[in-house]
Amino acid sequence: MGTFKAAVVVVILALLPACSSFIKQSDVCIDRWYGYSPQPPCPSSKKIVAPDPLQDMAGRLAAVEQQRDGLADDLETAQKKNGALSSRVNELERQLSNAKADLDQMASKLAASQRNAGDAEALSSELSAAKERIAELEAQLAAAQASGADREKLAADLEAANQRLAELEGQLGERDKDLAGLRGDLSAEMAKLKEAERGLIRALRPQINKGDIAVHLNNERLLINLASAYLFASGEDQLKPAGADALKQVGEILKEYPEYKVAVDGHTDNLPIRGALKKKFPTNMELSETRAANAAKALEEGGLSTATTHGYSDTKPKAPNTTETGRAKNRRVEIRVTK
């Protein structure tokens, strides 16, 4: 690139004396692009010094070359990442090189024309075309430079997105590990509850077969449902012997799982308490609480001393209280085993 600039400067310096000797600067008429020596004084033109097209083109060329050098540096990174953009810039460089060659050829023609006083009109036309071509190349190079900047921004955005994706994938991996651990813990807990369920079913099979007791395992909870009629006489809060024995068996089994919470809940139907019983239990709430407490004492006799008690009266029915069958289902004691 530097060699080419030096060559152009040498040509310009060599041509300047010839131009000065061939055309007298003070006696030249200018008519549009054409310079000529007047025979009579120019009737309608003012005498001015003709501009040197070669110097103008050399300056333009130097500006284009300077811009191209800067653009080449700026596009170096983008060219490595974008083959299509690199090919485009290479094509522009090739066209620019052709334009330089054209300028060299026209400079030679201009020198010959000045020496031989040939036809300046054709050369002026070629110079105008060269100017237009260089302007076009400048615009294309500027567009290529802008594309390179856009490419770098897109690359930066893509890198940021990839980094965020990696972070999210890492977080997801940690969540998966945690979930796997929780699933493992859940599986272990469910295995223990399943073991307790099997023990209860073996111990209480006769009562289960009769429908007096039900054992269910779901949603990480073991539920033991004991019918009120099996545990208590009508209107009573004291356990029947058979009911007390069954609860002791439940206590013996559940004491082997001290890590679990045991809650004893008393439930009634919606019929109000009447007669003499009302003095002892003003409402079904007191009756449900007392029955739950006595059931917990039986569990304690079986070895389970950590049970809590609650009375819910008729607030959590399992069936409608509109029939005797439904009310019988609602009169119950439930034992909940949870983590």
TORTORGU-719270 format. One record per residue (C-alpha): residue number from 1; residue in one letter; x, y, z. Coordinates in steps of 0.5 Angstrom, whole numbers, plus 2048, in hexadecimal, padded with zeros to 3 digits. Layout:
N
NUM; a; X; Y; Z $
...
***
This chain:
339
1; m; 800; 800; 800 $
2; g; 806; 805; 802 $
3; t; 809; 803; 7FB $
4; f; 803; 805; 7F7 $
5; k; 802; 80C; 7FB $
6; a; 80A; 80D; 7F9 $
7; a; 809; 80C; 7F2 $
8; v; 803; 810; 7F1 $
9; v; 807; 816; 7F5 $
10; v; 80D; 815; 7F0 $
11; v; 808; 815; 7EA $
12; i; 805; 81B; 7EC $
13; l; 80B; 81F; 7ED $
14; a; 80E; 81D; 7E7 $
15; l; 808; 81F; 7E3 $
16; l; 807; 826; 7E6 $
17; p; 80D; 829; 7E2 $
18; a; 80A; 826; 7DC $
19; c; 803; 829; 7DD $
20; s; 806; 830; 7DF $
21; s; 80A; 830; 7D9 $
22; f; 805; 82E; 7D4 $
23; i; 7FF; 832; 7D6 $
24; k; 800; 839; 7D9 $
25; q; 7FC; 83A; 7DF $
26; s; 7FA; 841; 7DE $
27; d; 7F8; 840; 7D7 $
28; v; 7F3; 83A; 7D8 $
29; c; 7EC; 83B; 7D7 $
30; i; 7E7; 836; 7DA $
31; d; 7E1; 833; 7D7 $
32; r; 7DE; 82E; 7DC $
33; w; 7E3; 828; 7DC $
34; y; 7E7; 82B; 7D6 $
35; g; 7ED; 82F; 7D6 $
36; y; 7F0; 832; 7D0 $
37; s; 7F5; 838; 7CE $
38; p; 7F0; 83D; 7CB $
39; q; 7F2; 840; 7C4 $
40; p; 7EE; 846; 7C4 $
41; p; 7ED; 848; 7CC $
42; c; 7E7; 844; 7CF $
43; p; 7E1; 848; 7CD $
44; s; 7DC; 845; 7D2 $
45; s; 7E1; 842; 7D7 $
46; k; 7E5; 844; 7DD $
47; k; 7ED; 842; 7DD $
48; i; 7EE; 83E; 7E3 $
49; v; 7F3; 839; 7E5 $
50; a; 7F1; 832; 7E3 $
51; p; 7F0; 82D; 7E8 $
52; d; 7F5; 827; 7E8 $
53; p; 7F0; 821; 7E8 $
54; l; 7F6; 81C; 7E9 $
55; q; 7F8; 81F; 7F0 $
56; d; 7F0; 81F; 7F2 $
57; m; 7F0; 818; 7F0 $
58; a; 7F6; 816; 7F4 $
59; g; 7F3; 81A; 7FA $
60; r; 7ED; 816; 7F9 $
61; l; 7F1; 810; 7F8 $
62; a; 7F5; 811; 7FE $
63; a; 7EF; 812; 803 $
64; v; 7EC; 80C; 800 $
65; e; 7F2; 808; 802 $
66; q; 7F2; 80B; 809 $
67; q; 7EB; 809; 80A $
68; r; 7EC; 802; 807 $
69; d; 7F2; 801; 80C $
70; g; 7EE; 803; 812 $
71; l; 7E8; 7FF; 810 $
72; a; 7ED; 7F9; 80E $
73; d; 7EF; 7F9; 816 $
74; d; 7E8; 7FA; 818 $
75; l; 7E5; 7F4; 814 $
76; e; 7EB; 7EF; 816 $
77; t; 7E7; 7EC; 81C $
78; a; 7E1; 7EC; 818 $
79; q; 7E4; 7E9; 812 $
80; k; 7E6; 7E3; 816 $
81; k; 7DF; 7E2; 819 $
82; n; 7DB; 7E3; 812 $
83; g; 7DE; 7E0; 80C $
84; a; 7D8; 7E4; 808 $
85; l; 7DA; 7EB; 80A $
86; s; 7E2; 7E9; 809 $
87; s; 7E0; 7E7; 802 $
88; r; 7DC; 7ED; 801 $
89; v; 7E2; 7F2; 803 $
90; n; 7E7; 7EE; 7FF $
91; e; 7E3; 7EF; 7F9 $
92; l; 7E2; 7F7; 7FB $
93; e; 7EA; 7F7; 7FC $
94; r; 7EB; 7F3; 7F5 $
95; q; 7E6; 7F8; 7F2 $
96; l; 7EA; 7FE; 7F5 $
97; s; 7F0; 7FB; 7F2 $
98; n; 7ED; 7FB; 7EB $
99; a; 7EB; 802; 7ED $
100; k; 7F3; 804; 7EE $
101; a; 7F5; 801; 7E8 $
102; d; 7F0; 805; 7E4 $
103; l; 7F3; 80B; 7E8 $
104; d; 7FA; 809; 7E6 $
105; q; 7F8; 808; 7DF $
106; m; 7F4; 80F; 7DE $
107; a; 7FA; 812; 7E2 $
108; s; 7FE; 810; 7DC $
109; k; 7F9; 812; 7D7 $
110; l; 7F8; 819; 7DA $
111; a; 800; 819; 7DA $
112; a; 800; 817; 7D3 $
113; s; 7FA; 81C; 7D1 $
114; q; 7FE; 822; 7D4 $
115; r; 804; 820; 7D1 $
116; n; 801; 81F; 7CA $
117; a; 7FB; 824; 7CB $
118; g; 7F6; 81F; 7C9 $
119; d; 7EF; 81E; 7CA $
120; a; 7ED; 820; 7D2 $
121; e; 7E6; 81F; 7D1 $
122; a; 7E6; 817; 7D1 $
123; l; 7EB; 817; 7D7 $
124; s; 7E7; 81C; 7DB $
125; s; 7E1; 817; 7DA $
126; e; 7E5; 811; 7DC $
127; l; 7E7; 815; 7E3 $
128; s; 7E0; 817; 7E4 $
129; a; 7DE; 810; 7E4 $
130; a; 7E4; 80E; 7E8 $
131; k; 7E2; 813; 7ED $
132; e; 7DB; 810; 7ED $
133; r; 7DE; 809; 7EE $
134; i; 7E2; 80B; 7F4 $
135; a; 7DC; 80E; 7F7 $
136; e; 7D8; 808; 7F6 $
137; l; 7DE; 804; 7F9 $
138; e; 7DE; 808; 7FF $
139; a; 7D7; 807; 801 $
140; q; 7D8; 800; 800 $
141; l; 7DE; 800; 805 $
142; a; 7DA; 804; 80A $
143; a; 7D4; 7FF; 809 $
144; a; 7D9; 7F9; 80A $
145; q; 7DC; 7FD; 810 $
146; a; 7D5; 7FE; 813 $
147; s; 7D3; 7F6; 812 $
148; g; 7DA; 7F5; 816 $
149; a; 7D7; 7F9; 81C $
150; d; 7D0; 7F6; 81B $
151; r; 7D4; 7EF; 81B $
152; e; 7D8; 7F0; 821 $
153; k; 7D2; 7F3; 825 $
154; l; 7CE; 7EC; 823 $
155; a; 7D4; 7E8; 825 $
156; a; 7D4; 7EC; 82C $
157; d; 7CD; 7EB; 82D $
158; l; 7CD; 7E3; 82B $
159; e; 7D3; 7E2; 830 $
160; a; 7CF; 7E5; 835 $
161; a; 7C9; 7E1; 834 $
162; n; 7CD; 7DB; 834 $
163; q; 7D0; 7DD; 83A $
164; r; 7C9; 7DE; 83D $
165; l; 7C7; 7D7; 83A $
166; a; 7CD; 7D4; 83E $
167; e; 7CC; 7D7; 844 $
168; l; 7C4; 7D4; 844 $
169; e; 7C7; 7CE; 842 $
170; g; 7CB; 7CD; 848 $
171; q; 7C5; 7D0; 84C $
172; l; 7C1; 7CA; 849 $
173; g; 7C6; 7C5; 84A $
174; e; 7C6; 7C7; 852 $
175; r; 7BF; 7C7; 852 $
176; d; 7BF; 7C0; 84F $
177; k; 7C4; 7BE; 854 $
178; d; 7C0; 7C1; 85A $
179; l; 7B9; 7BD; 857 $
180; a; 7BD; 7B7; 856 $
181; g; 7BF; 7B7; 85D $
182; l; 7B8; 7B9; 85F $
183; r; 7B5; 7B3; 85B $
184; g; 7BA; 7AF; 85F $
185; d; 7B8; 7B1; 865 $
186; l; 7B1; 7B1; 863 $
187; s; 7B2; 7AA; 861 $
188; a; 7B5; 7A8; 868 $
189; e; 7AF; 7AB; 86C $
190; m; 7AA; 7A8; 868 $
191; a; 7AD; 7A1; 869 $
192; k; 7AD; 7A2; 870 $
193; l; 7A6; 7A4; 870 $
194; k; 7A4; 79E; 86C $
195; e; 7A8; 79A; 871 $
196; a; 7A4; 79D; 876 $
197; e; 79D; 79C; 872 $
198; r; 79F; 794; 871 $
199; g; 7A0; 793; 878 $
200; l; 799; 797; 87A $
201; i; 796; 792; 875 $
202; r; 799; 78C; 878 $
203; a; 797; 78E; 87F $
204; l; 790; 790; 87E $
205; r; 78E; 78C; 878 $
206; p; 787; 789; 87C $
207; q; 785; 790; 87D $
208; i; 787; 793; 876 $
209; n; 783; 78D; 873 $
210; k; 77D; 78F; 877 $
211; g; 77D; 796; 875 $
212; d; 77E; 799; 87C $
213; i; 785; 79B; 87A $
214; a; 788; 79E; 874 $
215; v; 790; 79F; 872 $
216; h; 792; 7A3; 86C $
217; l; 798; 7A6; 86A $
218; n; 798; 7AC; 865 $
219; n; 79C; 7B3; 864 $
220; e; 7A1; 7B1; 869 $
221; r; 79C; 7B0; 86E $
222; l; 79A; 7AA; 872 $
223; l; 793; 7AA; 874 $
224; i; 78F; 7A5; 879 $
225; n; 788; 7A6; 879 $
226; l; 784; 7A3; 87F $
227; a; 77D; 7A3; 880 $
228; s; 77A; 7A6; 886 $
229; a; 775; 7A0; 887 $
230; y; 77B; 79B; 887 $
231; l; 77E; 7A0; 88C $
232; f; 779; 7A3; 891 $
233; a; 772; 7A1; 893 $
234; s; 76C; 7A6; 891 $
235; g; 76D; 7AD; 894 $
236; e; 773; 7AA; 898 $
237; d; 77B; 7AD; 898 $
238; q; 77E; 7A7; 89B $
239; l; 781; 7A1; 897 $
240; k; 77E; 79A; 896 $
241; p; 783; 795; 898 $
242; a; 783; 793; 890 $
243; g; 785; 79A; 88E $
244; a; 78A; 79B; 893 $
245; d; 78E; 795; 891 $
246; a; 78E; 797; 88A $
247; l; 790; 79E; 88C $
248; k; 796; 79A; 890 $
249; q; 798; 796; 88A $
250; v; 798; 79D; 886 $
251; g; 79D; 7A0; 88B $
252; e; 7A1; 79A; 88B $
253; i; 7A2; 79A; 884 $
254; l; 7A3; 7A2; 883 $
255; k; 7A8; 7A3; 889 $
256; e; 7AD; 79F; 884 $
257; y; 7AD; 7A6; 880 $
258; p; 7AE; 7AB; 885 $
259; e; 7B0; 7B0; 87F $
260; y; 7A9; 7B1; 87D $
261; k; 7A4; 7B5; 880 $
262; v; 79D; 7B2; 883 $
263; a; 797; 7B6; 883 $
264; v; 790; 7B3; 886 $
265; d; 78A; 7B6; 884 $
266; g; 783; 7B5; 887 $
267; h; 77D; 7B6; 882 $
268; t; 775; 7B6; 883 $
269; d; 76F; 7B7; 87F $
270; n; 76B; 7BD; 87F $
271; l; 765; 7BB; 884 $
272; p; 765; 7BF; 88A $
273; i; 766; 7BB; 891 $
274; r; 760; 7BB; 895 $
275; g; 75E; 7B8; 89C $
276; a; 763; 7B7; 8A2 $
277; l; 769; 7B6; 89D $
278; k; 768; 7BE; 89C $
279; k; 76A; 7BF; 8A3 $
280; k; 771; 7BC; 8A2 $
281; f; 772; 7BE; 89A $
282; p; 76E; 7C4; 899 $
283; t; 770; 7C4; 891 $
284; n; 773; 7BF; 88D $
285; m; 779; 7C2; 88D $
286; e; 77A; 7C0; 894 $
287; l; 778; 7B9; 893 $
288; s; 77D; 7B9; 88D $
289; e; 783; 7BC; 891 $
290; t; 782; 7B7; 896 $
291; r; 782; 7B1; 892 $
292; a; 788; 7B3; 88E $
293; a; 78C; 7B4; 895 $
294; n; 789; 7AD; 897 $
295; a; 78C; 7AA; 891 $
296; a; 792; 7AD; 892 $
297; k; 793; 7AA; 899 $
298; a; 792; 7A3; 896 $
299; l; 797; 7A4; 891 $
300; e; 79C; 7A6; 896 $
301; e; 79B; 7A0; 89A $
302; g; 79D; 79D; 894 $
303; g; 7A4; 7A0; 894 $
304; l; 7A2; 7A7; 890 $
305; s; 7A2; 7AD; 894 $
306; t; 7A3; 7B2; 88F $
307; a; 79C; 7B3; 88C $
308; t; 798; 7B9; 88C $
309; t; 791; 7BA; 88C $
310; h; 78C; 7BE; 889 $
311; g; 784; 7BF; 889 $
312; y; 780; 7C1; 883 $
313; s; 779; 7BF; 885 $
314; d; 775; 7BF; 87E $
315; t; 779; 7C4; 87A $
316; k; 77D; 7BF; 876 $
317; p; 778; 7BA; 874 $
318; k; 77A; 7B4; 86F $
319; a; 772; 7B3; 86D $
320; p; 76C; 7B7; 86D $
321; n; 768; 7B7; 874 $
322; t; 762; 7B6; 870 $
323; t; 761; 7AF; 871 $
324; e; 763; 7AA; 877 $
325; t; 768; 7A7; 873 $
326; g; 76C; 7AD; 871 $
327; r; 76C; 7AF; 879 $
328; a; 76F; 7A9; 87B $
329; k; 775; 7AA; 876 $
330; n; 776; 7B1; 879 $
331; r; 776; 7AE; 880 $
332; r; 77D; 7AC; 880 $
333; v; 784; 7AD; 883 $
334; e; 78A; 7AE; 87E $
335; i; 791; 7AD; 87F $
336; r; 796; 7B1; 87B $
337; v; 79D; 7AF; 87A $
338; t; 7A1; 7B4; 876 $
339; k; 7A8; 7B6; 876 $
***
